[in-house]
Amino acid sequence: MTETEIRRAGFCAVIGAPNAGKSTLTNRLVGAKVAIVTHKVQTTRFPVRGVAQVGDAQIVIVDTPGIFAAKRRLDRAMVKAAWGGADEADCVVHLVDASAWVAEQTGRPSGAQRHSLEDDRRVIEQLKEAGKRVFLALNKIDLFPHDQVLPVIAALSEAGVYEETFLISAENGEGVDRLEAAIAARMPEGPALYPPDQIADLPMRLLAAEVTREKLMLRLHQELPYQLMVDTESWEERGDGSVRIQQVIIVGRDGHKAMVLGKGGSLIKEIGRLARLDLTQMLERPVHLFLFVKVDERWQEKRERYQGIGLEFDV
């Protein structure tokens, strides 16, 4: 598709509780990996824009951080970024983990599911206060019989904030085509916002840091993944067509540094290997990746750390 064939273009924000599947849905709609995905909550820290083409429409999908009860500065900045993405969008999708609601209907929600339900209700209340009407996408419907979701649809519809409901599985693609078509129909008339062959609006240095952070989150446990960040310190284009990338993993404690390094440096070597494979595939050229670990007890209280990933510090 050429730019002249795109007649409608706009933004669609995907909002919801942490771990509802927003990044998985964004990647599914774009048709490529533009947002990191892990099984841990709060993986996405800032809005990630993926670009999808549907017929004559270009959809800029804004994958937002999860909305939850924020206490720390970083958490507050993430939640504000999520609502900011929704406020500026032409279309909003509230993605809900349907399995949590089905579990509540049967009286057996887990601790994580109860948190998800509380966060969903918080989103609904804020949508009510703002007078917004949005699409509801019930995700993870591949995990239970579809007849079990009917009471969930009835319960959520009572809120009066949803224009239309979609049953989807972001993981396997079930029902996503119908949602995608509805989003495309909401895009306003206008020229393409991005070249048709562009799939994301994210600086490569930041994307590279996110790839490494994804590997860390998948390999580390408990609270440590939320106490670290990755910064791409240098990006050097080399004469042979390869790229040399140097990154620093910033943690808050000496004990965390030892955990990231692993015994004899084994873990950080494995993280580097996995991140290098992903980056080589993304960039379609050889990548030389060098990782270092730095301790900074107050990194979450430093303004420059927030500016680097597009979050507001004074929240």
Residue pairs with C-beta under 8 A, 6 or more apart in sequence:
1 53
1 196
2 196
3 191
3 192
3 195
3 196
5 56
6 53
6 56
6 57
6 58
6 191
6 192
6 196
7 56
7 57
7 189
7 190
8 56
8 57
8 58
8 184
8 187
8 188
8 189
8 190
9 57
9 58
9 59
9 60
9 187
9 188
9 190
9 191
9 192
9 193
10 58
10 59
10 60
10 89
10 90
10 91
10 186
10 187
10 188
10 190
10 193
11 59
11 60
11 61
11 62
11 88
11 89
11 90
11 91
12 59
12 60
12 61
12 62
12 89
12 90
12 91
12 92
12 93
12 183
12 186
12 187
13 47
13 62
13 64
13 85
13 86
13 88
13 89
13 91
13 92
13 93
14 22
14 25
14 26
14 61
14 62
14 63
14 64
14 93
14 95
15 22
15 64
15 67
15 82
15 83
15 85
15 86
15 92
15 93
15 94
15 95
15 123
15 134
16 22
16 66
16 67
16 94
16 95
16 96
16 97
16 119
16 120
16 123
17 66
17 67
17 68
17 96
17 97
17 115
17 116
17 119
17 120
17 123
18 41
18 42
18 43
18 65
18 66
18 67
18 68
18 116
18 119
19 39
19 40
19 41
19 42
19 43
19 66
19 97
19 112
19 116
20 66
20 95
20 96
20 97
20 116
20 139
21 95
21 97
21 139
21 140
21 170
21 171
22 35
22 44
22 63
22 64
22 66
22 95
23 35
23 36
23 37
23 43
23 44
23 48
23 63
24 37
24 170
24 171
25 63
25 93
25 95
25 137
25 139
25 168
25 170
25 176
26 34
26 35
26 48
26 50
26 61
26 63
27 33
27 34
27 35
27 37
27 50
28 170
28 173
28 176
29 50
29 52
29 59
29 61
29 176
29 180
29 183
30 50
30 51
30 52
30 61
30 199
30 200
31 52
31 199
32 50
32 199
32 200
33 282
34 48
34 49
34 50
34 63
34 199
34 200
34 202
34 207
35 44
35 48
35 50
35 63
35 210
36 43
36 44
36 210
36 211
36 213
36 214
36 217
37 43
37 214
38 214
38 217
38 218
38 225
39 218
40 217
40 225
41 66
41 68
41 112
42 65
42 66
42 68
42 75
42 78
42 226
43 214
43 217
44 63
44 64
44 65
44 66
44 78
45 65
45 74
45 78
45 309
45 311
46 65
46 78
46 81
46 309
46 310
46 311
47 62
47 63
47 64
47 65
47 81
47 82
47 84
47 85
47 310
48 62
48 63
48 200
48 202
49 60
49 61
49 62
49 63
49 200
49 201
49 202
50 60
50 61
50 63
50 199
50 200
51 58
51 59
51 60
51 61
51 193
51 194
51 198
51 199
51 200
51 201
52 58
52 59
52 61
52 180
53 59
53 196
54 180
54 181
54 183
54 184
55 184
57 184
57 185
57 187
58 187
58 192
58 193
58 194
58 196
59 180
59 183
59 184
59 187
60 193
60 194
60 201
62 85
62 89
64 81
64 82
64 85
64 86
65 78
65 79
65 81
65 82
66 78
66 82
66 119
67 79
67 82
67 83
67 119
67 122
67 123
67 126
68 75
68 79
68 115
68 119
68 122
69 118
69 119
69 122
70 76
70 78
70 79
72 300
73 300
73 301
73 313
73 315
74 300
74 306
74 311
76 315
77 306
77 311
77 312
77 313
77 315
78 311
80 311
80 312
80 315
81 310
81 311
81 312
83 126
86 92
86 132
90 186
90 187
90 188
91 134
91 135
91 183
91 186
91 187
92 132
92 134
92 135
93 134
93 135
93 136
93 137
93 179
93 183
94 123
94 124
94 127
94 134
94 135
94 136
94 137
94 161
94 162
95 137
95 139
95 170
96 120
96 136
96 137
96 138
96 139
96 156
97 113
97 116
97 120
97 139
97 140
98 138
98 139
98 140
98 141
98 143
98 144
98 149
98 152
98 167
99 113
99 140
99 143
99 144
100 109
100 112
100 113
100 114
100 116
100 117
100 120
101 117
101 120
101 138
101 149
101 152
101 155
101 156
102 144
102 148
102 149
102 152
103 109
103 110
103 113
104 113
104 114
104 117
105 148
105 151
105 152
106 148
109 117
124 156
124 159
124 161
127 133
127 134
127 159
127 161
128 159
128 160
128 161
132 161
133 161
133 162
133 163
134 161
134 162
134 163
135 162
135 163
135 164
135 165
135 166
135 179
135 182
135 183
136 156
136 162
136 164
136 165
136 166
137 165
137 166
137 168
137 179
138 149
138 152
138 153
138 165
138 166
138 167
138 168
139 168
139 169
139 170
140 169
140 170
140 171
141 149
141 167
141 168
141 169
141 174
141 175
142 169
142 171
142 172
142 174
146 167
149 167
153 165
156 162
156 165
157 165
164 182
166 175
166 178
166 179
166 182
167 174
167 175
168 174
168 175
168 176
168 179
169 175
169 176
170 176
194 201
200 207
202 210
204 235
204 283
205 232
205 235
206 232
206 308
206 309
207 282
208 232
208 235
208 245
208 247
208 275
208 279
209 229
209 230
209 231
209 232
209 247
210 230
211 275
211 278
211 279
211 282
212 230
212 247
212 249
212 271
212 272
212 275
212 289
212 291
213 228
213 229
213 230
214 275
215 271
215 274
215 275
215 278
216 225
216 228
216 230
216 249
216 260
216 271
217 225
219 267
219 270
219 271
220 259
220 260
224 251
224 256
224 259
224 260
227 251
227 252
227 253
227 256
228 249
228 250
228 251
228 252
228 256
228 260
229 249
229 250
229 299
229 305
229 309
230 247
230 248
230 249
230 250
231 247
231 248
231 250
231 308
232 245
232 246
232 247
233 246
233 247
233 248
234 244
234 245
234 246
235 243
235 244
235 245
236 243
236 244
236 245
237 243
238 244
238 288
240 286
241 285
241 286
242 285
242 286
242 287
242 288
243 283
243 285
243 286
243 287
243 288
244 288
244 290
245 279
245 287
245 288
245 289
245 290
246 290
246 292
247 289
247 290
247 291
247 292
248 291
248 292
248 293
248 294
249 260
249 268
249 291
249 292
249 293
249 294
250 294
250 295
250 296
250 299
250 305
251 257
251 260
251 293
251 294
251 295
251 296
252 295
252 296
252 297
252 299
252 300
253 295
253 297
254 295
256 295
257 293
257 294
257 295
259 267
260 267
260 268
260 271
260 293
261 267
261 268
261 293
262 268
262 269
262 270
268 291
268 293
271 291
272 289
272 290
272 291
275 289
275 291
276 287
276 289
279 287
279 289
280 286
280 287
296 302
299 305
303 313
306 312
306 313
307 313
